[in-house]
Amino acid sequence: MSEHLTPFELMQKLVSFPTISRDSNLPLIDWVEEYLASHGIEAHRFPHPDEPKAALFAHVGPWEEGAVILSGHTDVVPVDGQAWDSDPFEVVEKDGKYYGRGTCDMKGFDAMAIWALVEAHRQGVKRPIQIALSYDEEVGCTGATPLIEAMQPVVPRGNAVIVGEPSMMQAVTGHKGGQGFTVHVKGFEVHSSLLPYGVSAIMEAARIIDWVNDTNTANQDAPPTEVAAMFHPPFTTLHVGNITGGTARNITAKDCWFDIEMRVLPSEDKAVWKQHFIDHVRKVEAAMQAKQPETEVVLEPLFDVPGLRPEENGRAEELVRSITGDNATHVVSYGTEAGHFQNAGYSSVICGPGDIAQAHQPNEFITIEQFNAGHDFMKRLVARLQEG
């Protein structure tokens, strides 16, 4: 297995593992660990505490601080219900594109990162390089923090993180933060003809969702700040994506569940938005309990992703710009693991091949042009690390 695979061959292998977030990623982690070992690179894994999953990280070069960290995730979103023209877990080349689940988001980058690590080890570098491959990014970046914590006592601390989410190889220096909750409204059943004596969980949930709509309207109508104006849309957004509940048309609903997410500008405090939401929920709950004391609204956290803030003279941004020549300002509204790395004290930037518009889609693809651009970036990065 000591064969030196190309980035394309590595991507083919990674895509072949159906690492949907709800399933195990261990076969992929086993293979990567064995592949690196065959090239004399020791990899370290951090297991999920409760599920058959693991993260993996490795260090190449001088055993000292200051490494460039290439950060990627190993999980992909489901293909259930999507109309694919080919096997999602096989890379198919057609019309100047590589099709397959994860080619864009983000096993294409993972393959390039593995290639760069092996190449740096083979050629030798004066400045170290690391890879950090996580689990459960697609369900809220929940694997990032334990991975970062696991790295601290094992490998020297890096000082520049490149998160390879698809950005068309542009240097993205900011993204919104995110947080979400499952809301369970517990009502009180009566016959609908006796409506005033019951508490409809669905109708009370509607009061909370009305607040979400009103808040979005207010945010959209407010003049954007300088930071907000960089984003599309240029304001914090709240969204309810699913709802279920009720028993029958003529019974006040005993239960209603819905999920809410917030995409918060990095210049704003997620904790403040969380409290705004909780305050309104408790106001609705108090009115419910005034009618029927046993009613309540239960909130269960879903995810919490910190925003990425543009850095002043950031090492990671400076490195990426020096390689790509991209000096424009780029921010995105989706969340990544870059915010977690930044919160842990790492200079962080997003730069990866492909277009985020293709992520999660049926017939997901990365153009060959973008794939080659990512490979060229890694060649130049390794050359830069050889210089020190």
Buried (B, 14 or more C-beta within 10 A) or exposed (E): EEEEBEBBBBBBBBBBBBBBBEBBBBBBBBBBBEBBBEBEBEBBBBBBEEBEBBBBBBBBBBEEEBBBBBBBBBBBBBBEEBEBEEBBBEBBEEEEBBBBBBBBBBBBBBBBBBBBBBBBBBEEBEBBBBBBBBBBBBBBBBBBBBBBEBBEEEBBBBBBBBBBBBBBBBBBBBBBBBBBBBBBBBBBBBEBEEEEEBBBBBBBBBBBBEBBEEBBEEBEEEEBEEBBEBBEBBBBBBEBEEBEBBEEEEBBBBBBBBBBBBBBBBBBEBEEBBEBBBEBBEEBBEEBBEBBEEBEBEBEEBBBBBBBBBBEEBBBBBBBBEBBEBEEEBBBBBBBBBBBBBBBEBBBBBBBBBBBEBBBBEBBBBBBEBBEBBBBBBBEBBBBBBEE
